[in-house]
Amino acid sequence: MIELSWSGLRVPAIAVELDCSQKTVRCWLHRFNRLGLQGLEDLGGQGRKRRITEEERSRIISLVKTVPPGRARRGTVGLR
């Protein structure tokens, strides 16, 4: 985007060339103009924070994989 802008292309042409929206092109160009090369780095920390820890998630997954109490298991010996 930056190179295309420097070569004289305008936002609509850059968006067509890169198959993205004009809004995206403007956003990145403004970030670059404001922060330089650092503006092109990932900001990190974007999006909703996790509500449970990885350990809690693993525990839930293992519980889902177990047979519920009181339910007969398949292949149990002695059932007719």
Distance bins in CASP14 RR format, pairs under 12 A and 6 or more apart:
PFRMAT RR
TARGET T0000
AUTHOR 0000-0000-0000
RMODE 2
METHOD distances of the structure
MODEL  1
1 7 0 0 0 0 0 1 0 0 0 0 0
1 8 0 0 0 0 0 1 0 0 0 0 0
1 9 0 0 0 0 1 0 0 0 0 0 0
1 10 0 0 0 0 0 1 0 0 0 0 0
1 11 0 0 0 0 1 0 0 0 0 0 0
1 13 0 0 0 0 0 1 0 0 0 0 0
1 14 1 0 1 0 0 0 0 0 0 0 0
1 15 0 0 0 0 1 0 0 0 0 0 0
1 17 0 0 0 0 1 0 0 0 0 0 0
1 18 1 0 0 1 0 0 0 0 0 0 0
1 19 0 0 0 0 0 1 0 0 0 0 0
1 20 0 0 0 0 1 0 0 0 0 0 0
1 21 0 0 0 0 0 1 0 0 0 0 0
1 22 0 0 0 0 0 1 0 0 0 0 0
1 24 0 0 0 0 1 0 0 0 0 0 0
1 25 1 0 1 0 0 0 0 0 0 0 0
1 26 0 0 0 0 1 0 0 0 0 0 0
1 27 0 0 0 0 1 0 0 0 0 0 0
1 28 1 0 1 0 0 0 0 0 0 0 0
1 29 1 0 0 1 0 0 0 0 0 0 0
1 30 0 0 0 0 0 1 0 0 0 0 0
1 31 0 0 0 0 0 1 0 0 0 0 0
1 32 1 0 0 1 0 0 0 0 0 0 0
1 33 0 0 0 0 0 1 0 0 0 0 0
1 39 0 0 0 0 0 1 0 0 0 0 0
1 40 0 0 0 0 1 0 0 0 0 0 0
2 8 0 0 0 0 0 1 0 0 0 0 0
2 9 0 0 0 0 0 1 0 0 0 0 0
2 14 0 0 0 0 1 0 0 0 0 0 0
2 18 0 0 0 0 0 1 0 0 0 0 0
2 25 0 0 0 0 0 1 0 0 0 0 0
2 28 1 0 0 1 0 0 0 0 0 0 0
2 29 1 0 0 1 0 0 0 0 0 0 0
2 30 0 0 0 0 0 1 0 0 0 0 0
2 31 0 0 0 0 0 1 0 0 0 0 0
2 32 1 0 1 0 0 0 0 0 0 0 0
2 33 0 0 0 0 1 0 0 0 0 0 0
2 36 0 0 0 0 1 0 0 0 0 0 0
2 37 0 0 0 0 1 0 0 0 0 0 0
2 39 0 0 0 0 0 1 0 0 0 0 0
2 40 1 0 0 1 0 0 0 0 0 0 0
3 9 0 0 0 0 1 0 0 0 0 0 0
3 14 0 0 0 0 1 0 0 0 0 0 0
3 17 0 0 0 0 0 1 0 0 0 0 0
3 18 0 0 0 0 0 1 0 0 0 0 0
3 29 0 0 0 0 0 1 0 0 0 0 0
3 32 0 0 0 0 0 1 0 0 0 0 0
4 10 0 0 0 0 1 0 0 0 0 0 0
4 11 0 0 0 0 1 0 0 0 0 0 0
4 12 0 0 0 0 0 1 0 0 0 0 0
4 13 1 0 0 1 0 0 0 0 0 0 0
4 14 1 0 1 0 0 0 0 0 0 0 0
4 15 0 0 0 0 1 0 0 0 0 0 0
4 16 0 0 0 0 0 1 0 0 0 0 0
4 17 1 0 0 1 0 0 0 0 0 0 0
4 18 1 0 0 1 0 0 0 0 0 0 0
4 20 0 0 0 0 0 1 0 0 0 0 0
4 25 0 0 0 0 1 0 0 0 0 0 0
4 28 0 0 0 0 0 1 0 0 0 0 0
4 29 0 0 0 0 1 0 0 0 0 0 0
4 32 0 0 0 0 0 1 0 0 0 0 0
5 11 0 0 0 0 1 0 0 0 0 0 0
5 12 0 0 0 0 0 1 0 0 0 0 0
5 13 0 0 0 0 1 0 0 0 0 0 0
5 14 1 0 0 1 0 0 0 0 0 0 0
5 15 0 0 0 0 0 1 0 0 0 0 0
5 17 0 0 0 0 0 1 0 0 0 0 0
5 18 0 0 0 0 0 1 0 0 0 0 0
5 25 0 0 0 0 1 0 0 0 0 0 0
5 26 0 0 0 0 0 1 0 0 0 0 0
5 28 0 0 0 0 1 0 0 0 0 0 0
5 29 1 0 1 0 0 0 0 0 0 0 0
5 30 0 0 0 0 0 1 0 0 0 0 0
5 32 0 0 0 0 1 0 0 0 0 0 0
5 33 0 0 0 0 1 0 0 0 0 0 0
6 14 0 0 0 0 0 1 0 0 0 0 0
6 29 0 0 0 0 0 1 0 0 0 0 0
6 32 0 0 0 0 0 1 0 0 0 0 0
6 33 0 0 0 0 0 1 0 0 0 0 0
7 13 0 0 0 0 0 1 0 0 0 0 0
7 14 0 0 0 0 1 0 0 0 0 0 0
7 17 0 0 0 0 0 1 0 0 0 0 0
8 14 0 0 0 0 1 0 0 0 0 0 0
8 17 0 0 0 0 0 1 0 0 0 0 0
8 29 0 0 0 0 0 1 0 0 0 0 0
9 15 0 0 0 0 1 0 0 0 0 0 0
9 16 0 0 0 0 1 0 0 0 0 0 0
9 17 1 0 0 1 0 0 0 0 0 0 0
9 18 0 0 0 0 0 1 0 0 0 0 0
9 25 0 0 0 0 1 0 0 0 0 0 0
9 29 0 0 0 0 0 1 0 0 0 0 0
10 16 0 0 0 0 0 1 0 0 0 0 0
10 17 0 0 0 0 0 1 0 0 0 0 0
10 22 0 0 0 0 1 0 0 0 0 0 0
10 25 0 0 0 0 1 0 0 0 0 0 0
10 26 0 0 0 0 0 1 0 0 0 0 0
10 29 0 0 0 0 0 1 0 0 0 0 0
11 17 0 0 0 0 0 1 0 0 0 0 0
11 18 0 0 0 0 0 1 0 0 0 0 0
11 20 0 0 0 0 0 1 0 0 0 0 0
11 21 0 0 0 0 1 0 0 0 0 0 0
11 22 1 0 1 0 0 0 0 0 0 0 0
11 23 0 0 0 0 1 0 0 0 0 0 0
11 24 0 0 0 0 1 0 0 0 0 0 0
11 25 1 0 1 0 0 0 0 0 0 0 0
11 26 1 0 1 0 0 0 0 0 0 0 0
11 27 0 0 0 0 0 1 0 0 0 0 0
11 28 0 0 0 0 0 1 0 0 0 0 0
11 29 1 0 0 1 0 0 0 0 0 0 0
11 30 0 0 0 0 0 1 0 0 0 0 0
12 18 0 0 0 0 0 1 0 0 0 0 0
12 20 0 0 0 0 0 1 0 0 0 0 0
12 21 0 0 0 0 0 1 0 0 0 0 0
12 22 1 0 1 0 0 0 0 0 0 0 0
12 23 0 0 0 0 0 1 0 0 0 0 0
12 25 0 0 0 0 1 0 0 0 0 0 0
12 26 0 0 0 0 0 1 0 0 0 0 0
13 22 0 0 0 0 1 0 0 0 0 0 0
13 25 0 0 0 0 1 0 0 0 0 0 0
14 20 0 0 0 0 1 0 0 0 0 0 0
14 21 0 0 0 0 0 1 0 0 0 0 0
14 22 0 0 0 0 1 0 0 0 0 0 0
14 23 0 0 0 0 0 1 0 0 0 0 0
14 24 0 0 0 0 1 0 0 0 0 0 0
14 25 1 0 1 0 0 0 0 0 0 0 0
14 26 0 0 0 0 1 0 0 0 0 0 0
14 27 0 0 0 0 0 1 0 0 0 0 0
14 28 0 0 0 0 1 0 0 0 0 0 0
14 29 0 0 0 0 1 0 0 0 0 0 0
15 21 1 0 0 1 0 0 0 0 0 0 0
15 22 1 0 1 0 0 0 0 0 0 0 0
15 23 0 0 0 0 1 0 0 0 0 0 0
15 24 1 0 0 1 0 0 0 0 0 0 0
15 25 1 0 1 0 0 0 0 0 0 0 0
15 26 0 0 0 0 1 0 0 0 0 0 0
15 27 0 0 0 0 0 1 0 0 0 0 0
15 28 0 0 0 0 0 1 0 0 0 0 0
15 29 0 0 0 0 0 1 0 0 0 0 0
16 22 0 0 0 0 1 0 0 0 0 0 0
16 25 0 0 0 0 1 0 0 0 0 0 0
17 25 0 0 0 0 1 0 0 0 0 0 0
18 24 0 0 0 0 1 0 0 0 0 0 0
18 25 1 0 0 1 0 0 0 0 0 0 0
18 28 0 0 0 0 1 0 0 0 0 0 0
18 29 0 0 0 0 0 1 0 0 0 0 0
19 25 0 0 0 0 0 1 0 0 0 0 0
20 26 0 0 0 0 0 1 0 0 0 0 0
20 27 0 0 0 0 0 1 0 0 0 0 0
20 28 0 0 0 0 1 0 0 0 0 0 0
20 29 0 0 0 0 0 1 0 0 0 0 0
21 27 0 0 0 0 1 0 0 0 0 0 0
21 28 0 0 0 0 0 1 0 0 0 0 0
22 28 0 0 0 0 0 1 0 0 0 0 0
22 29 0 0 0 0 0 1 0 0 0 0 0
23 29 0 0 0 0 0 1 0 0 0 0 0
23 30 0 0 0 0 0 1 0 0 0 0 0
24 30 0 0 0 0 0 1 0 0 0 0 0
24 31 0 0 0 0 0 1 0 0 0 0 0
25 31 0 0 0 0 0 1 0 0 0 0 0
25 32 0 0 0 0 0 1 0 0 0 0 0
26 32 0 0 0 0 0 1 0 0 0 0 0
26 33 0 0 0 0 0 1 0 0 0 0 0
27 33 0 0 0 0 0 1 0 0 0 0 0
27 34 0 0 0 0 0 1 0 0 0 0 0
27 39 0 0 0 0 0 1 0 0 0 0 0
27 40 0 0 0 0 0 1 0 0 0 0 0
27 43 0 0 0 0 0 1 0 0 0 0 0
28 34 0 0 0 0 0 1 0 0 0 0 0
28 35 0 0 0 0 0 1 0 0 0 0 0
28 36 0 0 0 0 0 1 0 0 0 0 0
28 39 0 0 0 0 1 0 0 0 0 0 0
28 40 1 0 0 1 0 0 0 0 0 0 0
28 41 0 0 0 0 0 1 0 0 0 0 0
29 35 0 0 0 0 0 1 0 0 0 0 0
29 36 0 0 0 0 0 1 0 0 0 0 0
29 39 0 0 0 0 0 1 0 0 0 0 0
29 40 0 0 0 0 0 1 0 0 0 0 0
30 36 0 0 0 0 0 1 0 0 0 0 0
30 39 0 0 0 0 1 0 0 0 0 0 0
30 40 0 0 0 0 0 1 0 0 0 0 0
31 37 0 0 0 0 0 1 0 0 0 0 0
31 38 0 0 0 0 1 0 0 0 0 0 0
31 39 1 0 1 0 0 0 0 0 0 0 0
31 40 1 0 0 1 0 0 0 0 0 0 0
31 41 0 0 0 0 1 0 0 0 0 0 0
31 42 0 0 0 0 0 1 0 0 0 0 0
31 43 0 0 0 0 1 0 0 0 0 0 0
32 38 0 0 0 0 1 0 0 0 0 0 0
32 39 1 0 1 0 0 0 0 0 0 0 0
32 40 1 0 0 1 0 0 0 0 0 0 0
32 41 0 0 0 0 0 1 0 0 0 0 0
33 39 0 0 0 0 1 0 0 0 0 0 0
33 40 0 0 0 0 0 1 0 0 0 0 0
34 40 0 0 0 0 0 1 0 0 0 0 0
35 41 0 0 0 0 1 0 0 0 0 0 0
35 43 0 0 0 0 0 1 0 0 0 0 0
50 56 0 0 0 0 1 0 0 0 0 0 0
50 57 0 0 0 0 1 0 0 0 0 0 0
51 57 0 0 0 0 1 0 0 0 0 0 0
51 60 0 0 0 0 0 1 0 0 0 0 0
52 58 0 0 0 0 1 0 0 0 0 0 0
52 59 0 0 0 0 1 0 0 0 0 0 0
52 60 1 0 0 1 0 0 0 0 0 0 0
52 61 0 0 0 0 0 1 0 0 0 0 0
53 59 0 0 0 0 1 0 0 0 0 0 0
53 60 0 0 0 0 0 1 0 0 0 0 0
54 60 0 0 0 0 0 1 0 0 0 0 0
54 61 0 0 0 0 0 1 0 0 0 0 0
55 61 0 0 0 0 0 1 0 0 0 0 0
55 62 0 0 0 0 0 1 0 0 0 0 0
56 62 0 0 0 0 0 1 0 0 0 0 0
56 63 0 0 0 0 0 1 0 0 0 0 0
57 63 0 0 0 0 0 1 0 0 0 0 0
57 64 0 0 0 0 0 1 0 0 0 0 0
58 64 0 0 0 0 0 1 0 0 0 0 0
58 65 0 0 0 0 0 1 0 0 0 0 0
59 65 0 0 0 0 0 1 0 0 0 0 0
59 66 0 0 0 0 0 1 0 0 0 0 0
60 66 0 0 0 0 0 1 0 0 0 0 0
63 69 0 0 0 0 0 1 0 0 0 0 0
66 73 0 0 0 0 0 1 0 0 0 0 0
67 73 1 0 1 0 0 0 0 0 0 0 0
67 74 0 0 0 0 1 0 0 0 0 0 0
67 75 0 0 0 0 0 1 0 0 0 0 0
67 76 0 0 0 0 0 1 0 0 0 0 0
70 76 0 0 0 0 0 1 0 0 0 0 0
72 78 0 0 0 0 0 1 0 0 0 0 0
72 79 1 0 0 1 0 0 0 0 0 0 0
72 80 0 0 0 0 0 1 0 0 0 0 0
73 79 0 0 0 0 1 0 0 0 0 0 0
END
